[in-house]
Amino acid sequence: MLKVRKSADRGAASFGWLRSQHTFSFGHYYDPAHMNVGPLRVINEDRVAPGRGFDPHSHKNMEIISYVLDGALEHKDSMGNGSVLRYGDVQRMSAGTGVTHSEYNHSATESVHFLQIWVIPAEAGGEPGYEEKHFDTDSKRGTLRLIASNDGRDGSVSLRQDAAIYATILDGSERADHALLPGRQAYVQVARGSLTVNGCALEAGDAVQVSDEAVVALSDAKDAEVLLFDLPV
């Protein structure tokens, strides 16, 4: 079964310095039909103006992943971490019992474009944690590259949830298939370009929930960059 979420149907927020599109209910956008898919709670596509950003704010009991598409995202947090993330970088912050952080556009001249992803942890609490890794273009080209998992396998960042996140870059005849085990579902988010998922045509910003299928088949791509979430039902 395929359940498509079109880009234009997402919630939208615009504050001058920030343009954001919300796949699931977030902030002032609320839609009871789009709250989450399993433990996947948030996918926000954010564009932040030069020199602007999110002032220090707090989180708890959430796994927060940042996937940078363009520009430079500067991060600081109450654990003492500080870094500038660029394309290919993936950051995971486990909020645990509580953490404060800020996110700013590091550039004074160019915007930053990134996906902010929240995953509900399997258990509440625990010490806050932080991790970041780089996944170059070649590692994602024509294949599903694991970038986050519950055990940090294959060089991925670790999540406190039985979930896995894959990234891929596909074009032309390139194809990637992902097997879904019993009791699992997938959510596919198109970051850019276009492709088909199990024969369903998707454009940039579109997404599809895949359930009761044995395989998630990504094909017929045109300059596509895609995230695939393997999640418990």
N, C-alpha and C positions, 0 to 999 in steps of 0.2 A: 504494500500500500504506500502510495506517495501523497504527501500533503505539502503543497507548494506555498511558500511565503514570498510574495512578490516584493521587490524593493520599494515600489511606490506605496505599498500598504503599510510599511513600517511607521512607527511613531517618529515624529520629527521634533527637534528642539533647535532653536537658533537664538544665540545671545550676542550676535555681532562677532565676538572673538571666537565663538564655538559654533560649529554646525554638526549636529549629531543625529543619527538615525538609529532607532531602537528596534531590534527584532522582537524583544519581549518587553512587557510592562516595566517601566523604569521612570523614576522621577515623577514629572507631571503627566506622563503618558501611562494610561491604565486601560488595559483591555483584558477582561477575564478569560478570553479565548486564547490569549497569547501571554502566558505567565512563565512557562518553562517547558523544556523537553527533558524528562528525567531530572538529573541533577544540573543540567545546563540551564542557568538562570538568566544570564545576560550576554548578549552580543551587541555592543554599541559600536557603530562606525563613526569615529570622531575625526573632525578636521579642526585644528587649532591654529589661530592666527599667529604670526610671528611675535615672539616675545611675551605671549600670553599663556595662560594655563590654569590648572586647578590648584587653588591655594591649599595649604595643609588641612586635611580632613581625616576622619577616623573610619576604620572598618573592623569588623570582627566576624568570625565564623564564616569565612568565604575564601575560596581559592581564586586569585585574581591574576589573569594572564594578559599580557600586552603583546600584540603582534604588529610590528611597525611595517607599514607599506611604503611610505615616503617620508623624508625629512628626518628630524632628530628630536627625540623625546627625552627630556631630562627628568630623572627620578631622584627623590630624596625621601628617606623615611626615618622613623624613630628608632629603628634598629641600628642606625649608623650607616646604612647603605646609600650610595650616591653614584649614579652612572648616567651616561647618555646613550640611548638606544637608537640604532639606525636599521635600515632595511636588512632583514635576515635575522635580527636579534629577537629572541623570545624571552620574556621575563615572567617569572612566577613569584607571586607574593602570597604566602599563607597568612591570613589575618589572625587566625587562632583566637586567643583571648583578647586581642585588641592591638591595633597598630595605627599609627598616623603617618600619612605620606602626602607628598605633593607631586604633581606632574606638570611640567611646563614645556612649551616649545623652546628648544635650545637656540633656535635661529632667530635673528632679528630681521630677517628678510624673506624667509620662505616658510610656508605653512608645513605642519606635520599632519600626517594621515595615518591613523592606526585603528586596529580593532581592540576594544576592551572587552574581555571575556570573563565572566564569573561562573564558577562551578561550586555548587554546594558541597561541602566536605561530608565524608561518610559519618564523622563524629564531630560534635562541637568541641570547642576548647583547644587546648594544646598551645605550645609556645609558637609565637609568630616565626615565620621563616622566609627566606629570600633566595632566589636562584635565577641566573640568566645564562643563556647559551646562544651561540650563533649557528645558523643553518644556511649555508651558502646556496646559491641558485642551482649549482650542479647537483647538490644532494637531493633536490626536490624535482629536478627535471625528469618527467616521464615516469615518476614513481611516487608512491605514497610514503613520505618520510615521516616517521614518528617523531613528534616534537614534544609531547607531554604524555605521561603515563603514571599509573599508580605506583610503579616500582622504579621509575627512572631508567628503564632498560634502553638499550641501543643509543645511549647518549642523550636521551630526552630529559627534559625537566620533570620533576616528580610532582604528583598530585595526591592529595589526601582523599581520593575518591577512586572507585573502580571505573575509571573512564580513560579513554585514550584520544589524543588529538593528532591528526596527520595533516601535513601540508603537501601540496603538489602543484607543479607548474606543467601545464599541458598545452600542446598546440598541434594542429593538423591531425595526422594519423596516430599520434600518441594516445595511449589508453591506459587506464589504471582500474583494477578491480579490487574490491575489498569484501571478504567473506564476513557475513554476520552470523554469529553463533546463536543458538537458541537462547531466548531471554534477553537478546540485545537488539538495539535499534541504532540508527545512524541519523545524524543531522549534517547536511552538507551546505556550507555557506560559500557563495562565490564572491571572492574579494575583488577580482577584476576579470575582464574578458568574458567569454561565453563558452558553454559546453552543454552536453546532455547528460543527465543522470537517469539511468534506467530508461532511456528514450525520451525523457522529459527535458525540453529545451529551457535553459536558464541563462540569464544575463547577469552582469555585475550587480551585486547587491541582493540578488534573489537567493532563496534558500529552499531546501526541501527536506522534510522529515521522511525517513524510509523505515518502514516497519513491516514485519511478516514477509520479508524477502530474504533469500539466501545470499545474494550478492548485491553490492552497490557497484554499478558499472559507470565509470566516467569516460566519456568519449566525445568525438566530434568537436573538439575544443578549438577555440581561436584566442590565442594569447591569454589563456585562463590561469588564474592563481586561485586555489581552492583550499578551504579547510574542511576536513571530514572528522566529525566527532563520533566515536563509538561509545555508546552509553547503555547502561542498564535500562530495561523497560520500566 
